[in-house]
Amino acid sequence: MPGKNIGFNLNVEALDFEKGGGLIPAIVQDADTRQVLMLGYMNPEALQQTLREERVTFYSRSKGRLWTKGETSGNYLQVVEVKTDCDRDALLIRANPSGPVCHTGSDTCFDETNRPADFLQVLENIIHERQANPREGSYTARLLERGINKIAQKVGEEAVELVIEAKDDDRDLFLNEAADLMFHYLVLLAYKGYRLSHVTDVLANRHRK
């Protein structure tokens, strides 16, 4: 077994499979909405295959073999991030589902709807994912790579353009400029190592005073 998977920064050898009789529970969470999708179990081989193929693979206790989620339905779980808990005997897997997760056709195995409650959160998660795993051709990744000066410049430019549009009555142009400013603002926060929640915390503290 490899000691560390560089792509997911996971020290596999440090995991405690023995406590669960050779299996580790793996909670799968939507990488964008943070909705819990399902729970499965992995042995070392299932985890290796998950990391290698970047598709969630479990050890099926009923079938007695490795089982890639979606191998029958085509609704795979594309891995974005793998984390362990403090005791290193459980996994949290953040993934992008390609369709309903449950065999019943439900979005999740807990019969819950998997929809973004707040698209700003989804967008922010995407920005942070691009920061951690840059993709070729991604405007966000390219902007983050160019550094603070370029990002700050873009925020300033978008702010000026929004102010200009605010003086007119073109709804579409105004909202589009507002969206551009919000996007670049989120990129700036990500580059500085912050999230929108850090800003809302400041606002909440001001409100309580």
N, C-alpha and C positions, 0 to 999 in steps of 0.2 A: 504494500500500500504506500503511495507517495506520502511524504511527510507534510507537504503543504501544496495546496492548489493556488497558484499565483493569481489566477483570474478572479477567485472569490475570497482570497485572503483567509483561508480556512485551514487551521492546523488539524488535519484529520486524525493523526495519531493520538492527539490529546483527548479525543472523544471517549466517553465511557459507555461502550456497547454492552459490557458485561452486566451492568446493573439491571438492564431490561432483558436479560437472557439472549443477548446477541442482537437486539433491535433497539432503535432509538425512535421515539415519536417525532414526527415532523409536521409542524403546523404550516400550512400554505396560506399566504396572505397576498391579496392583489397588490402589486407593486405601486399602482397609481391610487386606488381608492382606499387602500389599507383594510378592506373588508376581508375577514377570515373566510377562506374558501372551503377548506377541508382539512382533515387530519389523516395522516397515514404513518406507516412505519418503514424504517430503512435499516438494512444491515450494511456492513462496510461496502459490499459490492454494489448495492443500490445507490449508495451515496457516491461512490466512484463514478458510476455511469451517469448520474445526475450532473456531476461536475464536468465530466468529459463531454457529454452531449448537450448540456445546458437545457435539458428537458427533465422535468421531475419524474423520477423513477422510484417506485416503492418496492418493498418486499411484501408480496401478497401472502398473508398467513393462511388464507383459505385455499389458494392455488399452490402454495409452496414453491413459488418462483418469483423472479424479478418481474415487475409489471410497470411499464411506462404508462403514466396517465395519458389517455387519449389514443392508445394504440389501436383501439377498436373504433371509437367515435371520431377520431381526428381532432378532438378538442384538447390539444396538448397544453401543458403549462411551461412556458418559456421562462427559464430562470434568470432573475436579475440580481439577486443577492441571497447569500446563505449566511446565517448567523447562529451562534450557539447560546444557550442560556448560561447562567453563572456556574452551574454544576457540570456543564459540558455533557449533559445526558439528554438533551432535547435540542431540536433544531427549529429555527424560524426561517422559512423559505419565502422570499418575495418573488412573485412571478407574474407574468402577463398571460392570462387565459385566452385561448383562441376561440372559446365558445362556452356554453354552459358546462359547469364543472360536475354537477351531480348526474348520475345515470338516469334520474327521473326527469331530467331536462331543466332542473332548477339551476339558477346562477351559482348557488353554493350548496354544499351538502347539509347545510343547516336550514335550507328552504328560505333563504333570505335573498332579497334583491341586491345585486351588485351594481350600483350606479354611483357615480361621483356626487357626493352631497355638496361639494364646493369645488368648482372647476379650478379656482385659484390654487387650491391644494394640489390638485392633479398636475397642473402646469408647473408648480414649484417642484414637485417630485421629479418630473421629467427633466427640469433644468439641473437638479442635483445629480440625477442619473447620468446626464450628458457630461457633467463635470467629473464624475467618478470613472465613467467609461466612455470616453470621447468616440464619436462615430464619424467616419469619413463622410464629408458632404453636409454635416450638420452645421447650420448657422450658429446655433447656441454654443456648440463645442468650439467652433472657430473663434467666436467672440471671446469666450472665456480664455482661450489660449493667447489672445492678443493682450490681455492684461488690464490692469486697473485704469490706465490712462484712456484707452480706447472705450472701455465700458462706461466710464464716467462721462466721456465726451458724448456718447450716444444718448445717455440719460439727459444730458443738457440739451442736445439737439431736439430730442422728442418733446421735452418740456416746452421749449420755445415754440415748436410747431403746434402744440396743444393750445398754448396761449393765443396764438394767431387765429386758430380755428374757433376759439371761444368767442371771438368778437363777431363772428358771422353766424348765420342761422342754418348752416348745412349740417343736419343731424348726423348723416353717415360719415362725413369727413371728421366731425368732432369726435364721434365715438371711436373711429378707427385710430385717430391720433391718441386718444385716451388709452386705447388698448396697447398701442406701441409703447407708450410711456410705462404702463404697468408691466409689460413684459421685460423691458430693459431694466426697470427698477428691481424686479425679482432676480434678474441675472446679476445685478450689482450686489444685492444682498447675499446671493450664493457665493460670489467671488470673495466677499469679505467674511464668509463663514457663518452667516446668519440666515434665519428664516423669517417669514412674515410674522410668525407667532412672537418673535422677539420684539417686533415693533408694536404689535397689538398689546403685548404685556405692558409696554411703556404707556400706551394710551389708556389702558385699564387702570394703571396706578395713578395716572393724572386725574382720571375721572373720580377716583375714590378720595382724593384730597379735597 
